[in-house]
Amino acid sequence: MKISVGLYGTNAHQIALAMIQGFNKHYTLFRQTCRDAKTRFENADWLGVHKAVKERIRFYDDRVDECVVRLKHEFDAQNVDDATWQQVKLLYIGLLLNHKQPELAETFFNSVTTKILHRTYFHNDFIFVRPTISTENLEADSDPTYRSYYANDDGLRGAIRAIVADFRWQRPFADLERDVERVYGAVLKHVKDMPRREVNFQIQVLGSPFYRNKAAYIIGKAINGATEYPFAVPVLHDDEGRLYLDTILLDAWRIGLLFSLSRAYFMADMEVPSGYVQFLRSIMPNKPRSEIYIMLGLGKQGKTMFFRDLIYHLHHSEDQFTMAPGIRGLVMLVFTLPSYPYVFKIIKDVFGSSKEMDQATVKRKFMLVKQVDRVGRMADTLEFSNVLFPLDRFDAEVLEELRTLAPSKFEIDGDQLIIKHVYIERRMEPLNIHLDRMDRSNNVDGLEHAIREYGSAIRELAQANIFPGDMLWKNFGITRYGRVVFYDYDEIEYMTDINFRSIPPAPDFETEMSGEVWYPVNRGDVFPEEFATFLLGSPQVRKLFMKHHKDLLQPGFWQDAQEKIRSGHVEDFFPYPQELRFCNQPA
């Protein structure tokens, strides 16, 4: 029985206050860990960087659960009447009028409310189906979203010096004048129509650096009339702990790759996150706002915006969900919408006979991927629960696969199909299909590029403490930029949990020829020599793989990588080509 407290009762006001207090606590903690990224960078605390990224992922859900417990305990929220919930929302909107993160606070409200109410209440009267507070003109009180610089008396070189100095890193530069000259030279080379008087340029730089792994990125744009020039400058440590500017990225698409979901999330101290997103969108107009929020560590907001875009697309399209192309997996049921660049993955109820794991283990593997450095080689996924889709948008094959392989993961309610748990990720061409296409078209260069990329992906994942487990071609995809990315996570493990071994010599010829294993194999044992058996059946593929990556077939590479990881070594990974680094360019 619902308890009526009256439309204008004090409970509504107290509930609204409790919810905004819950959000404010969350964002205060979020900003603090982002602010501390500066100290971790200055101290070269790379293990602390990875620890902070992992811990920050839990912040949101912890605060939501904390708020739900408070509302249930103090206000018996699960029994509050409908009129009061409507009033709670109206009062909450009032609390957001001068708020600096209203869009995030609305999403927090939804997260708390949907944990209390039944899904039939998920409409505009009780939650924020669409945003109500505009973020277009929000301004920070203390930390401006961006700072402006002008090339006045000291010219562009002076502006570059000032930009770097204003970040106040408590660590000296190895040779800042050298780096300023390098940046200046790269800009002159890139901007063919540079005005003779550099004073015409206004340079806008985001107030917080973007910290990730072992780098801090300065991100901004130069404005000259109607023309804008985006840029990103990575700041790194040299072997003696001094700072240096590694390169300058001047192409919007290269800057966009910094924000690829196949990489770890950034840490940036943002009082007004929507201001940062708007600025980044101005230099990366093709990057969805949802992905930018996600890459800034604001995953729930990104998911909210992604889902709004998906619903809009479904409303304005007519094609049906179909099974994704490629070899069907033993653990995941995968379908796609041809007109939308994503795939939808559901954990099956029953796995293939060769898979020795349960559904909880698979979910832990997907969470692990969010917590580690993906080094541009693992696709990030968006995880959703109780998602409503129009039933008539599913073709007969997808419905049959759901009924046969995952009956507990969905239900039908009228004209809606409700998927109880789904992962969504960017669609890529499966690597096995790509290799076959390259082979059939006799594209040797394309084939070699893909195999070289595949081996590089495995190599970089190993250096980042990730062993893919199932390394079949079908578990990798190739992006539109020709980069190979891993996306099948049910068998991944930390490198440090694996025992890489050589196959011992057979005691005699008959044993070797028998096809039976003559040596003990324990859980966690991996024999790299065996990779060739299931990867290199094609002579052409074998030749190219051996040319670039034959060391991956020996335990030595894997054991060396483990030794570095266990010693605390954190590898350098560059989200831009080596040839762009100043240290690799002619003096």
N, C-alpha and C positions, 0 to 999 in steps of 0.2 A: 504494500500500500504506500502511495506517495504522500509525503508530508507537505501540506500547503503552508507556506510561510508568508504568503501575500506578495503581490507584484512589487511593492516598494518596501518590503521588509528589510531589516538590517542584515539578514543573512546574505542577500545578494551583494551588498556592498563589501561585506567581510570576505566573501568568497573571491570577488574580483580582486581585492587587495592582496589576498593570500596568493593568487595566481601571478600577479605582477611581481610580488616579492620573490616568488619562486623563479621567475624568469630573470629578474635582476641579479639574483644570487648566481644563477648559471652564467650570465654574460660577464659578471665581475670575475669569476674564476677563469672563464675562457680568455678574457683580456690579459689577466695576470700571467697565465702560462705563455701567451704570445709575447708579452712584454719581456718575460724572462728569456725568450729566445735570443735577445741581444747579448745577454750575459753568457749564455751557453756558447754562442758564436765566438765571442771575445776570448773565452777560456778554452776554445777548441774542445769542448766537451761533447764529442760526437756520439758517444754511447748515451749521454744524457739527452741528446736531441731525439734519438730513436725512442727512448723511454717516454719522453714528454709527448711525442706524437701518439704513441700507443695509449697513454693515459687520457689524453684529451678526447679521444673518440668516445670514451665512456661518460664524459661530463654530462652530455645532454640527457641521455636516458636515466642517469642517476638522479638528476634534478627533477625530471618529469615524475619518476616513481616516488620521489620524496614528496613532491607536491600532491600527488594523488593520495598518498597515505595521510597527509595532513588534512586534506579536504574531507576524507572519509571519517577520520577520527574526530575532527573538531566540528564538522557541519553535517555529518551523515549524508554526504553528497550524493551517494547512489540512490537516495530516496527523496531528493529535492524535486519539487514539482516543475512542470514545464514553464510556467510563467516566470518563476524565479530564474531559471536558466536563461531565459530570454533577457531578463533584466541584468543578469550577471554580464552577459555579452555587451549590452549597451553601456553599462558602467565601466567595463574594461576598455571599451573604445575611448571613453572619456579620459582614462588614465594614460592613453597613448598619444594624446594630442601634442604634447611637447617632448615626446620620447625620441631618443636618438636611434633606436633599433626597432621601430614599430612593426616592420614586416616579420622580424624574427620573433617578436613577442606574440603576434597573432598566431604564428605557427606553433609556438609553445602552448598557447591557449588550446589550439586544436588537439595537440598531442595529449594534454591532460584530460580534456573533455571526452575524447574518444576512448579513453581507458575507463571512463566511468559510465558513459551512455551506450546504449545498444546502437548498432549501425543504422537502424531506421531513423535515428535522430541526426544523422550526418547530413544536414542540409543547412541552408543559410540562416535559419532562425536560431540555431544553437552553436554553430561553428563558423569560421571564416572560410567560406567556399571561394570567395574572391577577396583580395585585399581591400580594406576600407580606408586606410591612412596612406596618403601619397608620400613617397620618399623622394620626389624629384628635387625639392629645394631644401632638404635638410642640411644644416651646417653644424659642424662640431663646435663645442664651446671652448675646448682647450687645445685640441690637436687638429689642425686643419687637415683636410683630406689631401691637399697637395700644396706645395710651395712653388712660387714663381721666381724665376731668375732671368736676368737680362745681361746680354753680352755688352756691357758698357765700356768702361775705361780699359779693362784687361781683356776685352774680347771674349771669344768663345772659350779659350783656355781658362780664363779667370772664372767663368761661369762653371766649368767642369770642376775646378778646384773647390769652389764654394759649395757645390752640390755635395761633394764627398765630405767636406769638412762639417756640414750641418748634421750629418748622421752621428757625429761625436763617438766613433768607435774608440774604446779605450785600449788600443793596440796600434803600434806604429806601422806605417807603410814602408815597404822595402825601398821604393823609389817612386814616389807619387808623381814627380815631374816627368819621369820616363813614361808612366802610365797615361798622364794627361796628353802627352805628345802622341801616344799611340791612338788614344780615343779620337783626338783631333784629326789625325791623319786618316783614320777610318771614316770619319764623318765627311771630310772633304772628298774622299774617293767615292763615297756612296751618293752624296748629294751633288749631282752634277751642276745644278742651277743655284748653288749657294750664292746668296747676295754678296756683293763686294763689302758691304757694310754689315758685319755680323750683328750690329746693334739691333737690327730689325727683328731678330728672333726673340720670342718669349719662350722660355723653357719651363714646363710644368712637371714637377716630380712628386710622386706619391710620398706622403709624409713618413710612412713606415717602410723600412726595407722588407723584402719578402724572404724569410729564412726557410731553407730546406736543406737537409743533409749537411754538407760542409760548406755551403755557399750562402751569401746574402745577395739578393738581387735589388739593384736600384732600377725602378721602372718609371718611365715618364714619356713625354712627347715634346718636341719643339714645334712651335707654331709660327708660320710666316705668312701673313695674309690668310688666304683660304686653304693653304697647304699645311698639313700636319705630318710630322715625321716621328713615328713611335721609336722607342729604344728601350733596351734592357741591358744593364751592365752587371755581370756577376763579379762579386768580390770574394776572393779566396785567401787562404793562408799558404805561405810558402813553407819550405822544410824547416825554417828557423822560426816559424810562428808569426812572421810579419805579413801584413796584408798587401794585396796587389789586385789590380783590375785585370781580369783574365781576357776579356774581349768586350765588344759592344755588338749587340744584335740590333739590326736596323730594318729588318723585314717583319711585317706584321705576322706573317705565317710562321716564322721562326719563333717569335714571341708567343704565338698561340701554342706551339709545341711545348713550351715551358709549362703550360696549363693543361697538358694532356692528362686524362684520367688514368693513364697507365703509369703515372708517377705519384710519389708521395705528396701529401697535402702541404701547403705552405703555412707558415706562421707569420702573421702580420698584426700589429697592434692597431685596431681600427675602432675609433669611437663611433663613426657613422659608416657601417659596412656598405650600405647602399651607395654611398658616395664613391667608395673604392670600386664597386661593381660597375657603376656608370662610367667612371674614368677608364677602367679596363675595357669596357665595351666600346669606348670611343677609339681605342687602338686595335681592338680585335672584334670588329663588327659581326663576324660570322660565328663567333663563339657564343653559344647559348648562355643566358644569364644563370641558368640552373647549374651549368658546369663550372662557372666562375665561383659561385657560392660554395659549391662542393670543394673546389680546389683551395678555397680560403679556410677550409675546416668547418664550414657551416653546412654540414651534410643534410640535415633535416630540412633546412630552407631550400637547398638545391633540389631535394626530392619533391618537396611541395610544388615548386615551380615546374619541375619536369612533369609531374602528374597533371598539372593544369594544362600544360602544352599538349600532353597526350590526349586528354579529354577533348580539347579543342580540335585536334587533328581527327579524332574519331568522328566528331560531329560534322566535319567538313570533308570526309572521305567516304568511300563506299567499298573498298577492297576488303577481303576477308583474311583473318589469321590463317596461316598455313604452316605446315611443318618446315623447319629450317633445313636448308640444303646440307648435304654432307652425310657422313656415316653416323647413324643413330648411337647415342651414348648408352652406357649400361646403368648410369646413375641418374642422369638428368634428362628430362623431357623438354625439348627445345622447339619453340615455334616462333614465328615472326609475322610481321605485317609488311607486305612488300613495299608499301608506300612510306614506311617509317624506318629510319636507319638503326633499329635496335632489335635484339632478340630477347625472348622471354624464356626463362629457365625455371622449371619446377622439379623438385627432388621427387623421384619416383617412390612409390610405396614399396616396391620390390626391386632390388638391384639384380644385375646380372650375376650368374653363379661365381664368377671369378673375383667379385668384389666382396672383401671381408670387412665390412664397416656398417655402421648404422647411420640414421639420418642426423642424429645429433653431432656425430663426427663430421659429416659433410658441412653442416652449418658452422662448426668451429673453424673448418678450413677456410671458408669464405670470409669469416671475421678476421682470421690471421692475415689474409691478403690486405685488408684495410689497414692493419697495424704495422706492416713492414714497409721498407723502402722497395717500391715496385720497379725502380730503375728504368722505367719506360718499357718494361717487358711483361707486365701482367695487367690485364684489363680490370679496371675497377667495376664493381657492380652496385646497382641500387636495389636495396632490399625493401619489399613491400608486403604488407599483410592485409587480408580482406579487401581485395581490389575488385571493384564491380566493372564488368565489361558487358556490352550488349551481346546477348546470346546469338543473335543472327549474324554477327560478324565472324563467327568461327566456322570453318569448313568442316565437312563430315569427318575427314581424316583426323583432324586435331581433336574433335569431340570423342572419337573412338579411342584414340590414344589416351586421352584423359580418363575415360571410363575403364580402360583395360589396365593402365600402368600407374595411375595416380588417383584412384577414386576418392581417397580421403582428403585430397588437396583442393577439392572444389565442391561447390553445390550450385544448384540452379534455383533461383527465386523469381518466378514469373518469367519476364523476358530478360532477366539479368543472369550472367554467369559470374559467380563470386569465387575468385581464386584466393585461397587462404594464405598462401605463402609463395612469393615469386621473386626471382632475381632478374634484373633487366640490365643489359649491357650493350655497348656499341656493336653493331654488326660488322663483321669482317669476313673476307673470303677465307674459308678453311685452307690451310697450307697444303693439304694433300690435293685439293681441287686445283689450287694455283700451280703446283708442280706438274700436275697432269696436263694442265693447259699449256704451260711453258714447253713441256716435252712434245706434245702433239703439234704445236706450232713451230717446233724446231728453234725455239728462242733460247739459245745456249746462254747468252748473257743474262737473260731473265732468270733462268734456272740456277745459274751460278750465284747470282745476287741473292736469291731466296735461300739457298743452302748456306751461303756465308752468313746471312742474317739469322737463320735458324741456330747455327752453332754459336753465334755471338750472343743470342738470347739465352741459351743454356749456360754459357760461360759467365755472363753477367749476373744471372740469377744465382749461380753457385757462389760467386763472389759476394753477393748480398745475403748469403746464408739461406738460400732457398733451393731445395732439390725438387724438380718438377714431379718426379715419380714416374708417371706415364708419359714418355717422351715421344709417342707416336705423332706423326705429322698432323693427324686430324685434330689434335689437341692444341694446335697453334693456328693463329690466323695472321693474315698480312694486311696492314693498313693501307689507306690510300697514298701514304707517303712511302710505301715499300718497306715498312718496318715490321718485323716478325714479333708477335706478341702471344704470350701463353694465356689460355683462358679456361682450362679444365683443371679444377682445383681439388678434386676428391682424393688425390693421392700425394699431394705436396707434403713435404716434411722440411724441418730445419736441417740444413747440412750437418750440423753438429750432432744430430740424432741418428746419422747413418754410418754404417761400417762399410767402407769401400775396400774391396778385396780383389786380389788376383785369383784367377782360377788355377788351383794347384795342378801340377803335372799328373797325368793318369799313370797308375801303377804299371800298366801294360797296354799294348796296342789293342787287344780285344776289348778291354774296358773302355778305351777311348772311342772305339767304333760302335759300342753298344747303344749309344744314345741315352744311357742312364747316367744320372748324376753320381759321381764317385766320391764326392766330398760333402761334408756337413754344411747345411745352410740354415742359419739362424734368422730370426725376425730382425729386420733392419739391415741385413747383409745385401750389398749391391755389388755386382760384378760388371764393371764398365765394358769389358771385352764382349759381353753379350749384346750390347746395344746394336752392334753391326748386324746381328742376325735379323732383327725386326725393322731396322731402319734402312739398310743399304742393299736391298735386293736388286735394284737397278744398277747395272754396270756404270752408266753415266752418272747417276747420283753418287755412287760409291767413289768414283774417281774425283768428283768435285769436293765431296765431304773430306776425303783423305788429304786433298790438297790444302784445305784451310783448317781442319779441326781434328786431325787424327789423334791428337793428345787427349781428346775427350774419351777415347776408347781405352785409356789406361788409367789405373787407379791413382797414379802419381799426381795428375792435375787435381783431382778431387781431394786427395789427402793434403796437398799443399794449400788449397783453398781453406780447408778446415783448420789447418795450423794457424793461418793468418787470422781467421775469425776468432779462434780460441785465445789468441794472444791480444785481442782487443783492437786489431787493425780494422779500420773502416775504409773501404775502397773509395776511390774517386770515380764518380760517374758524371759525365758531361752531357746535358740535354741539347747539345749543339755539336757540329762536326769539329774534329780535332784541328782541321786546317784553319778554322776561324780564330783559334786561340792566338793571342799575340806572340806567345813564346814559340809558336811553330811557323811564324811568318818571317820573311827576310828582314834583316835589320834595315 
